Structure formats: structure tokens, C-alpha cells
Amino acid sequence: MRTTELVDGFRQSTPYVNAHRGKTFVIMLGGEAIDQPGCRSIINDIALLTSLGIKIVLVFGARPQINDALCDAGIITQFHNDVRVTNNESLKVIKQVAGAMQLDITARLSKSLSSTPMSGSNLNVVSGNFVISQPLGIDNGVDYHHSGKVRRIDVDGIRHQLNNNSIVLLGPITASVTGESFNLTAEEIATQVALKLNADKMLGFCKEAGILDENGEALAELMPNEAEQVLAHHREQSSTCMSASVFLQAAIDACRGGVHRCHLVSYEEDGALLQELFSLDGIGTQIAPQSSEQLRSATISDINGIINLIRPLEEQGYLVRRSREQLEIEIEQFTVIDRDGVIIACAALYPFDEDKMGEFASLAVHPQYRDADRGSILLRSVINKAKRIGYKSLFALTTRSIHWFLEQGFDCVGVEDLPDKKRSLYNYQRRSKVLKLDLTGLPKNR
């Protein structure tokens, strides 16, 4: 029976569904995204995330809507350090815009349940005074009036609502301890909420498919220092999307404060949010304090991931079949590359202490990740491990990857060069080639 794209996609997304369940995501939905025809689909997808057990805080912005409303009212506002100066006159208009948008988003979230596969589920949207603000004050003689910043966040109150499976909806107008209202930026609220909640992810939207390189291709991943360089370049380009720049700064602050991952996707690409979260490569730009790929020793919890990698190669004759029980016993011999909780590559070092030799075996790399030389990365790791143990050489048996091993410095040798225990188990029907690498002349960190 032919496997359909639906089945393949569902199987690929399952590890991420399990990984994200119970996690807290802060989603920043800027005014530019809300203005787009595709916003309804984004709202539906956010509701879908909640049904999968993800805890959602949705922070909306209203910058373009506020600009239009102020223009219609004939009110001109001043900006200082890219922050709007909110006087009494403009605050009245901004409160009307933000209040109307909050009601509209709540209505859209409610409507999404009856007009999508989410029909029949129960979704509560909760807003309130979870964010307490204070005035920005005066800077270089400029009085910000009712423009404010976050003073305090009711973390317990937000978590209580999230634990009740509610979406917490936050807007740019917040209250102070003195009973005043202040206008805040959505990016500051989203960042501070993500930090105080110890959120697992912060997500945002822009026009493009994330942060683009000079060739117009989306950068898959940025570290905070790299993101700073990109942001500096963006600020020099007046044509750069505002929503991308403000999210990038928020992501830098969030990652440095402890948020594990920040993701920027396109509001014009239908389903971009889901593709970014539930596919191997994603579709936007991820900002992370460290690479999403980690080279580490395997644990018993990695068994399923390793089996998923090596079974197809065993069936094709590339690898000798090992039972699950055998793998569980040998798990300490394995090194894996972990990408956001998904095992995308593995290899093993089997000991032959009496002969001061190790066997490099069970090398497998996920088909979508065979273009970045991860096999060589695993080999270098195994070589360093073997040298630390004190092995003099490394050997491998292969039927179809001879040239790859030769390129890595191995030499073809005979069956008689194998350790005694391995030679007694050699399968002459399989006729595997024996390759050997002398470790004595290699530098420590080859």
C-alpha cells in the first residue's frame, strides 16, 4: 500500500506534538498580521495548538491600526527613540482601537471552533489586568505621558488560566497601580511575559518567510549575536519590514533571558505557524541561545529514535539488524545528534579492549539531513572517544559505503586484521569489506 503525504506528514509531526504538549508558548500577533486576509487561518491554527495541549499566551499589537485611527482623527503623534508619545488626546483613540481589536480577536477565536475541525471543542479566551504598567517618564526633556513599560506581571494568575486550558489574550493597553492606563508595545509585553513565565517558545509574524539572507532565502537559525548583526543591518535599510525588526530585538532579549526558542514566520504563508512547529526543518527563522542540534551520548529514551533511523538501512542491507533488546543493552555505545528532541543521526563505538580496538558501527543519518556531513561529525566524536579510552585503531565493516570510509582516512584490510572475537562472528556470505583507521598518528581533536 502506498504511503500518502498525509500519513508521512502525520508521522513526521508526531514527535513534535509529544514534545510541545504541556509547554508554554507566547505568540506575538502584530497589527500587520491582523490586517491580512490570512489572519483567520492564523487564529484557527492558534486554537489548534491549544487543542494539542499547548498553553498559549497571545499578545496582539495594533501599530498600523492606531496609525490609521489617529490619522482619521487628525491627531499627529510624536515619536522618541521609536516609541510613540501618548498624550491624553491620542490615548482616547488608542484605547478605542485596542479595545475593539481585543473583542474582534476573541470573537475570531470563538468562531474558529464552529467553522473548522475544532468544532465541538471548548476554548476559553481570558483577558484581564495580568500586566501592570508604569510610565516611561521623561527622557532628554521629552515627556512620554501615557506611554509606559511593564512594572509587574501576575504570573500566578496567567498560569492559573493556562492550566484551565484557556488562551490568555493581552493587548497594548494596560493599567497601573494608580488606576491609569498606559500604552505599551506588544513586543515588550510579549518578551516580559515570556521571561516571567519561563516560556518554552516565543513566536511572531512578519511579511517575509522569516529573516532573509542576501539571496532572499530564509535563514533557518540565528544565535543572538548573529541576530544583532542582522538587526543592525536591517536598521540601515528603510525598506525592511518593521514587524521583522521589532520581533528580532524581542527575540534577542528573550533568548538572553532564558527563553529556549523564538520563531519568526510569515503571516502570508498559510499554515506557516504549524509548519514551523511540527516539521523537521520548519519554514521560518529560529533564534536560539544555542544550536538546535546537539551532539551527545545516547540514553535509553533515545531507543525509538535510533530504531527509526537504522531500521530502513537494515532492511536495505546497509546495516546488520539489531533487535530492540540488543540496542537497549548497547545504548551506552551510541552517540546521537539531537535536533529539538528528534534524533536525526546516530553511530556506535563497540569496544574490543583486549586488542585496543573499537568498531565504528550503526552509522545512520536521517535522509533530510545528509547534506551537512553529519556522518563525519559523528565519526570525529567516536574517534576522540576511542582515543580517550586508549584504543590504537578503529575498524568498520561495510558493504556499500567503502568510498566514504576511504575518504575519511580508513584503509582496506583483510578479515584477519579484525579482533579475534569479531573475526569469529564475521559473516562470509555478507562479504562486508573491512576498513581500518590507525589512531596513533591522529591529533587529539581530529
SVG drawing of the C-alpha trace seen along z (x, -y; Angstrom):
<svg xmlns="http://www.w3.org/2000/svg" viewBox="-20 -69 72 87">
<polyline fill="none" stroke="black" stroke-width="0.4" points="0.0,0.0 1.4,-3.4 2.0,-5.8 0.3,-9.1 1.7,-12.5 -0.9,-12.9 0.4,-9.8 4.0,-10.8 3.3,-14.3 1.4,-13.0 4.1,-10.6 6.8,-13.3 4.9,-15.7 4.1,-13.2 7.4,-13.7 6.8,-17.4 3.2,-17.0 4.6,-15.0 7.5,-17.4 5.2,-20.5 2.4,-19.1 2.2,-20.9 4.7,-23.6 4.0,-27.4 4.2,-29.5 3.9,-33.2 2.7,-34.3 3.0,-37.9 0.4,-38.8 1.3,-42.2 -1.1,-44.6 0.4,-44.0 -0.6,-40.3 -4.0,-41.1 -4.7,-43.2 -4.0,-40.3 -6.8,-38.2 -4.9,-35.1 -5.3,-36.2 -8.3,-34.0 -6.2,-30.9 -3.6,-32.0 -6.3,-32.3 -7.6,-28.9 -4.1,-27.4 -3.6,-29.1 -6.8,-27.4 -5.5,-24.1 -2.3,-24.5 -4.4,-24.7 -6.3,-21.5 -2.9,-19.8 -2.2,-20.6 0.0,-23.7 -0.5,-26.6 -0.9,-29.9 -0.5,-33.5 -1.5,-35.6 -0.2,-39.2 -1.6,-41.4 -0.2,-44.6 -2.1,-47.5 0.5,-49.8 -0.9,-50.2 -4.5,-50.3 -3.6,-53.0 -1.8,-55.0 -4.8,-54.9 -7.2,-55.9 -5.1,-58.8 -4.7,-60.0 -8.5,-59.8 -8.9,-61.8 -6.4,-64.4 -4.1,-63.7 -0.3,-63.8 1.8,-62.0 5.5,-62.4 8.0,-59.5 11.0,-59.5 13.5,-56.6 11.0,-54.8 8.3,-55.0 5.1,-56.8 4.5,-59.7 0.9,-59.1 -0.8,-62.2 -4.4,-62.4 -5.9,-63.1 -4.2,-60.2 -4.8,-57.8 -8.5,-58.0 -8.2,-56.9 -5.7,-54.2 -7.9,-52.7 -10.8,-52.5 -8.7,-50.8 -7.1,-48.3 -10.5,-47.5 -12.2,-46.9 -9.3,-44.6 -9.4,-42.6 -13.1,-42.0 -12.6,-41.1 -9.8,-38.6 -11.9,-37.0 -14.7,-36.7 -12.4,-35.2 -11.1,-32.6 -14.7,-31.7 -15.8,-31.5 -12.8,-29.3 -14.3,-26.5 -17.6,-26.2 -16.1,-26.6 -13.1,-24.3 -12.2,-20.8 -12.0,-22.3 -15.8,-22.2 -17.2,-20.7 -14.2,-21.6 -14.4,-24.1 -12.0,-27.1 -12.0,-29.9 -10.3,-33.3 -9.4,-35.2 -8.2,-38.8 -7.6,-40.9 -5.1,-43.0 -2.4,-40.5 0.2,-43.1 0.7,-46.1 2.5,-49.1 4.2,-52.3 5.0,-55.4 8.2,-55.7 8.5,-59.2 10.7,-61.9 13.8,-61.2 16.1,-64.0 13.3,-66.5 10.6,-64.5 7.6,-63.5 6.2,-60.2 2.9,-61.0 0.8,-57.8 3.4,-55.6 4.5,-53.0 6.6,-49.9 5.9,-46.7 6.2,-47.0 4.8,-43.7 3.2,-40.6 0.7,-38.4 2.5,-35.1 0.3,-33.0 -2.9,-34.5 -1.7,-33.7 -0.6,-30.2 -3.9,-29.5 -5.8,-30.4 -3.4,-28.4 -3.8,-25.3 -7.5,-25.7 -6.9,-25.3 -7.7,-29.0 -5.9,-31.2 -4.7,-34.4 -5.2,-37.4 -3.1,-40.5 -3.3,-43.9 -1.2,-47.0 -3.2,-49.0 -2.5,-48.1 -3.4,-49.5 -1.1,-50.9 -1.3,-50.7 -2.6,-54.3 -5.6,-53.3 -4.2,-55.0 -4.0,-53.4 -0.7,-53.2 0.2,-52.4 2.9,-49.7 4.5,-48.0 3.3,-44.4 7.0,-43.3 7.8,-44.4 4.7,-42.8 5.4,-39.5 9.1,-39.5 8.4,-40.2 5.6,-37.7 7.8,-35.0 10.6,-35.7 8.5,-35.8 6.6,-32.6 9.8,-30.8 8.1,-30.2 9.4,-27.5 8.9,-29.5 8.1,-32.9 6.7,-33.2 6.0,-36.1 4.9,-37.0 6.3,-39.2 5.7,-39.6 8.6,-37.5 9.4,-33.9 11.5,-34.9 14.8,-36.7 16.2,-36.6 19.8,-36.4 21.2,-38.4 19.8,-35.9 16.3,-36.2 16.4,-32.8 15.1,-32.4 17.9,-31.9 16.9,-28.8 18.6,-29.7 20.4,-32.6 22.2,-32.9 21.5,-36.1 24.9,-37.6 24.2,-36.8 20.7,-38.3 22.2,-41.5 24.3,-41.9 21.3,-41.2 19.2,-43.7 21.9,-46.4 21.8,-45.9 18.0,-46.0 18.0,-49.3 20.1,-50.7 17.6,-49.5 14.4,-51.7 12.6,-49.1 13.0,-46.4 9.7,-45.0 9.0,-46.7 7.4,-43.6 10.5,-41.6 12.8,-44.1 10.8,-44.6 10.4,-40.8 14.1,-40.2 15.0,-42.6 12.4,-41.0 13.8,-37.5 17.4,-38.6 16.2,-39.9 14.1,-36.8 16.8,-34.3 19.4,-36.0 16.9,-36.0 16.3,-32.2 13.6,-31.6 14.8,-28.4 13.5,-29.2 12.0,-32.1 10.4,-31.6 9.6,-34.2 7.3,-33.1 5.3,-34.7 1.8,-35.8 1.3,-35.5 2.2,-31.8 -0.9,-29.7 -0.1,-27.3 3.4,-28.7 3.0,-28.5 2.2,-24.8 4.9,-24.0 7.5,-25.8 6.4,-23.9 5.7,-20.4 8.1,-19.7 11.8,-18.7 13.2,-21.8 10.4,-24.4 9.6,-27.2 10.8,-30.4 13.8,-31.6 14.6,-30.3 16.5,-32.4 18.1,-30.3 20.7,-30.8 22.5,-27.6 22.2,-25.4 19.0,-23.3 21.3,-20.4 23.3,-18.7 25.9,-16.0 25.6,-13.8 25.7,-10.4 22.5,-8.3 20.2,-7.4 17.5,-4.7 14.9,-7.3 16.6,-7.6 15.9,-4.0 12.8,-4.7 14.6,-7.5 17.6,-5.3 15.4,-2.4 13.6,-4.8 17.0,-5.7 18.6,-2.3 15.6,-0.1 15.3,-1.3 19.1,-0.8 18.9,2.7 16.0,3.5 18.1,2.2 21.1,4.3 23.4,1.4 23.4,2.4 23.3,5.7 19.9,6.0 19.9,5.5 16.9,6.3 15.4,3.7 16.6,5.7 20.2,5.7 20.0,1.9 18.8,1.3 21.8,3.3 24.2,1.5 22.7,-2.0 25.8,-3.4 27.9,-2.7 25.8,-5.1 26.3,-8.8 23.4,-10.8 22.7,-14.1 19.6,-15.6 17.6,-18.3 14.9,-19.8 14.3,-16.4 14.3,-14.4 17.2,-12.0 18.5,-12.8 21.8,-10.8 23.5,-8.1 26.6,-6.0 28.1,-3.5 31.5,-2.6 31.8,1.1 34.7,2.0 37.4,4.6 39.5,3.8 41.8,6.8 43.0,5.7 43.0,1.9 40.5,1.5 37.0,0.1 34.3,0.8 32.6,-2.2 29.1,-0.9 25.4,-1.7 26.1,-5.0 22.7,-6.4 21.6,-9.9 18.0,-11.0 17.5,-11.4 16.7,-15.1 20.0,-15.8 22.6,-14.1 23.8,-17.2 25.7,-18.7 28.3,-16.0 26.8,-14.8 28.3,-11.4 31.8,-13.0 30.8,-14.8 29.8,-11.6 33.0,-9.8 35.2,-12.6 33.3,-12.3 33.8,-8.5 37.5,-8.9 38.0,-11.2 36.1,-8.9 38.2,-5.9 41.5,-7.8 40.4,-8.8 39.8,-5.1 43.3,-4.4 42.4,-2.4 45.1,-2.2 42.8,-1.8 39.2,-1.8 37.7,0.6 34.4,0.7 32.5,3.3 30.5,2.1 29.0,3.4 28.1,0.1 29.9,-2.8 33.5,-1.9 34.4,-5.1 33.1,-7.2 35.3,-5.4 38.3,-5.8 37.7,-9.5 37.7,-9.6 41.2,-8.1 40.4,-4.4 42.3,-1.7 41.0,1.6 42.4,4.5 41.6,8.2 39.4,10.2 42.5,11.4 43.0,7.9 39.8,8.0 39.9,8.7 39.6,12.4 36.0,12.0 34.9,10.1 36.6,12.4 34.8,15.4 31.5,13.7 32.3,12.5 29.6,13.3 31.3,14.6 28.0,14.7 27.5,10.9 31.1,10.3 31.5,7.0 34.6,5.0 36.9,4.4 38.3,1.0 40.7,-0.2 41.9,-3.6 45.1,-4.0 44.5,-6.3 48.1,-6.6 49.1,-9.3 46.0,-11.4 45.8,-14.6 43.6,-14.6 40.8,-16.6 40.9,-15.4"/>
</svg>
